[in-house]
């Protein structure tokens, strides 16, 4: 499947497109030196295709490239970072305990 992820800074979200059709998005709020992810949504006709993982991975990679930390308030982003030490490292140490994430 032909997919791409774009950073829509005006709407403060990352968007995933499948065959040039908007398939979902992950919204965030700026929080000082961190990006707080608050909601991820994949439209029903695109569910079960692995697009949410692609979207979150691309959003977290872009956030890291910008030198920002991650606050995973969105349940999907929270679950994603909790399972991968590479992305867990983006969550500030002070936030891990508060968000019930592993220390490392």
N, C-alpha and C positions, 0 to 999 in steps of 0.2 A: 504494500500500500504506500502510495506517495504521501508523505506527511512533512510538515514543517512547523516549527514553533517560532512565533514572533512576539517581541516585547512591545506591548501597546502602553507606552508611558502615559498617554493622556488618560486612559481608563485605569491605570495602575494594575495591569494584569498581563499575564503571559497567555497567549492564545495558541491553540493547536489547530491546524488545518489538515484535513484529509481530502485528497483530490480537490484542493482549492476551496473546500467548503469548511466553514468554521465548525469544529467538532467539539470544542470545549475551551475552558479557561481556568486559570488559577489567579485569584485576586490577592492583593497584598496592600499593606499600609507601610509607609516609611516610619521607622522608629529609631531615630538617631543613627547610630552606626549599624543598625540591623534592618532587615526587611521582615515584617510580620506577615506570614501567609495566613489568610483568614478563610478562604473558601476555594474549593476546587469542584468543578462541574464538567462532566462529559455528557453531551446530549444523548438521549436514549437510543437513537438510531446508530450511535457509534460505540455503545457500551460493549464490553467484552473483547475489545480488539487490542488491549494493551496501551491505549492512547494516554491514559492517565499517568502511567509510569513514564512514558516518553516525555510528557508535558512537565511533570515534576522534576525529572532529571535535568531537562534543559533549563528550567527556571532556576534550579539550585546551582547549576554550573554557571549560568549568567550572573547570579548573585555573588558567587565566589569570585568570578572575574572582576566584578565591580568592587571587590574588597569589603563586602558587607557580610554581617552575620545573619543567621536565620532564626526566626522565632516561629516555630511550627504550631500555630493555633488551629489550623485546619486539620481535622482528624486524619485525612489521607496523607498529608505532608508529614504529620507527626509519626504515623505508622512507617512511612517510607524512611525517614531519617533514623528511626529507632532500630531499623534492620541493617543499616549500612554505616560502618564506622567512618568512612570517607565523608559522608554527608552529616553524620552526627557531629563531627568536628566543627561544622559551621555554626552549631548552636553554642552560644556563649555558656561557659561553665556555670555561671550564676543561674541561668535559665533552665538547665537540665533537671535539677532537682524540683524546681517549681512546676515543670511540665511533665514530671514523672518519666524522665528519659534516663537511660543508663549514663553513668558518669563517664564512661569511655567505651 
